[in-house]
Amino acid sequence: MKLLDITQTYEPGMQHYPSIPDFHLEWVRHYDKGSGMALSRFTTTSHLGTHIDAPYHFLSQGARTIDLPLETLCGPAQVVDARGLPCITRDVLAGCDIHTPRLIFLTDNTRLLKESDSFENVYFTPDACDYLSQAGVQLVGIDYFSVDPKGDKSRSAHLPLLSSGIIILEAVQLDGVAPGDYELWCLPLKIAEVEGAPCRAILRTKEELPV
């Protein structure tokens, strides 16, 4: 069975959105301290690293992470090649063969994140969000920390996506992942009340799926 881990590694100094605090790790007990065991404590936010946005992130009456059905988070998915585009629009999506309810977009963000800490990220336009909703898409993933343009305070992609019940998967690592059909396994931490959570996201290659 071939599995592709598209999850960002949590560690101090990891790449993250400028306004999000860094990951912090400390050893509560450690062999070097004579404890005879290792016990760590770490501090993160719900939107650091590879994570899920539930509707409650921006909608006060929206579903929270713990309410999201596993059937939506796991199942057939497409990795869509959107490299070379400054943004993802309705026209771009209209030219794609959308045939699964879960879409993960491979963009220039994957390359740019390796080259610089500051750049204009590839994002979704409002008309693209409307198209995804009309197409029955249930989950959208992207290789950046946000689906909005950098610095956008209007949440021009978050709001239409979450308002239509589309789950957002952000900060997936797609370096070395080819466009095509996969099975997605995306399981956020089961934390009560929260609006988002870190998750382990895995792609399973289509040719090894059971018939």
HUBELMO-V398164 format. One record per run of one state. SS is the DSSP state (A for helix, B for strand, O for the rest). FROM is the first residue (numbers start at 1). TO is the last residue. Records with the same first field share a line. If there is no record, write none. Layout:
# HUBELMO-V398164
SS=FROM-TO, FROM-TO
This chain:
# HUBELMO-V398164
O=1-2, 6-23, 30-30, 34-38, 44-50, 54-54, 58-64, 68-69, 82-86, 89-89, 95-101, 107-108, 116-122, 125-125, 135-138, 143-157, 164-166, 171-179, 189-195, 209-211
B=3-5, 24-29, 39-43, 51-53, 74-81, 87-88, 102-106, 123-124, 139-142, 167-170, 180-188, 196-205
A=31-33, 55-57, 65-67, 70-73, 90-94, 109-115, 126-134, 158-163, 206-208
